[in-house]
Amino acid sequence: MCDGDVPENQRNVEIKARIGSSEEFKRRINIARQLTGAEGELIVQRDVFFNSPLGGRLKLRFLQAPSRSQLVYYDRPDVAGPKLSKYNKIEVDEPAVLEKILCQSNGSLGVLAKKRHLYLHEQTRIHLDEVQDLGYFMEFEVCLQPSETLEQGQVIAEQLSEKFGILEADLMTGSYFDELRRAAI
């Protein structure tokens, strides 16, 4: 009933890590520039999270023009280190209207604002994020092809972790929004 014309889940292997200082954040931006040979792209985002009664996470991502906002559903385990994330997303033309409908139907959990520095390296999206009211973070999204295994993506994520000097103690189990909610308590 629910599958209909919904696209098949996309998959990636993710690692999220805390970065302790602005100096370390700048150092890792320099590593990303050297690795990719690019200045990267700055993306300003505002994510509104909604209740997702069947599990996973549901968010409406507001992006600045000319980019289009997105509705994103994703599901991944809350464990440290490389983990499989399954997601679907769709671009939306009227995010404010959709936000109102989702608030009315699902209820809003809160908002997360960030500045994302995006670098592309082979099949990996490297994110260096400044999260409002939370601090500095880094994320790898190793985009898997249908024929690739979780283990192949984990190897790539672990190799990048070594290049960027990510320590096991820095790894996150949940999302930035989970961290923000914990910090507010």
N, C-alpha and C positions, 0 to 999 in steps of 0.2 A: 504494500500500500504506500509506504513512504519512499520507496526507491525510485519509482517513476522515471523521470528524465533527469534526476540528479546525477551530476558527473561522478565518476568513480573517485574514491578518496585519493588524494595525492599523498605522497609519503616523503618524509625526510628524517634524517638523524640529527638530533639537536644536542647541543651542549650550551648551558648557561653558566656564567661565572661572575662573581663579584670582582670589582676592581677597587682597591682600597683608597686610591688618591687620584687627584687630577693629574699629577705628574706621571703616574703609572698609566693613566688613561691616554695621555699624550704620547707616551712611549709606544704604546700598543697601536695607536693610530699611525705612527711612523713605521712600525713593522708592517701594518696592512698596506700602506703606500708602497713600501719596498717590494713586498710580495706580489702585489697586483700591478705595479707600475702605473697606478692611477691615483688621482686625488680623492676619489670616492664621491658619493652623493650624500648631501645632507637632507634628511626627510624629517619634517616636523609632524608628529602624530598625536592624536588624542583618541584614546580607546575607551569606549563605554562598554562595560561588562554587564551581562544580563544573566538571570537565573537560567539554567539549562537543566530542566527537570529529568531528562533521560541520561544525564552524565555529560562529561566533556565540558568544554568552555565555549561560550558564545560571546562574540564582541563585535561592535560596530566601530570600524577604524575610520576616523575623519582624517583626511589628507588635504594638504593645501593644493590649490590649482597649480598646474594643469592636471595633476593626478586626480583620479576619481576615488572616492571613498569606497570602503569594502566591508561587506558582512563576512565574518570569518567564524567557522565552527572548527574546533580542533580537539583532539583527544590524545593525551600522552600520559604515561605514568609519571608520578611525582617521585623520581629517584635521581640521585646524583649521577653524573657522567653521561655518556652517549646514550640516548634513548630514542625509540621510534615514535614519531609524531604523525598522526593521520589527520588530514584536514581537507576542508572544502571552503572555497571562498568565491564571492561574486562581487563584481563592481556594482555600485549603486549610484543613481543620479540624484536622489533626494534623501540624503542621509538624515536630515532633521525630521522629516516625516516618518521615516523608518524607525528612528530612535523613539519617537512618541508612541508608535504602535507597539514596539517591543517593550517599552516601559509599561504600557497598559496591559499587555498580554503576559509578559514573563516577569516583570519587575526588574529594576536596575540594581546592580550590586555596587557600582561606583565607577570612577573615572581615573584613568592613568594617562599622564602626559609625558612625552619624551621627545628628545632630539636624537635621531638615529643617523649614524655615519655608516653608510652602506658601501661595502667593497665586494666585488665579485672575483672569486678565484676558482677557476675550473668549474666544478659543479657545486661549489660552496658559496653561500651568502655569508659574509662576515659582517656582523653588526657590532658597532661600538655605540652604546646607548648611554645618554645622560637622562636619567629618569627623575622627573620633578619630585621633590620631597623624599627621595630615596638614595640617589647617588649614581655611581658609575658601574656599568656592567658590560659584558661581552657575550656574544652569542654566535655560534656556528649553526648554520642550517645546511647540511649536506643533502642536496636534492637527489633522491634515488630514482633511477630508471626502473620500469616495471620488472626488468630481469635482474636487478641488483638486490642483494640481500642486506639485511640489517647489519650483519657482521662486516660487510664491505664498507658500508657507511661509517661504522664505528671506527674502523682502522683509519679512515681519512680524518675523522674528527679528533682522534687521539694524536695523530701526527701534527695536526694544526695546533692542538693544545700544547704540545711540546715546543713548537716554533714560537708561540706567544707567551710561554712561561706560565701557563695556567697550573696552579697547584690544586691538589685534591681538596684541600681545605676551602678553596674558593668556589667549588662547584655548588650549584643550586639544585634543589630538588623540585621546586614548584615554579610558578610564574612570577614575573615582576609584580603583578597585581596581588598575588598571595603575600609577597613581602610587604607591599604597601599596606595591606589590611592588618598584618601582624604589627607593623610599626605604629599604626594608629591606635592600637589597644593600650 
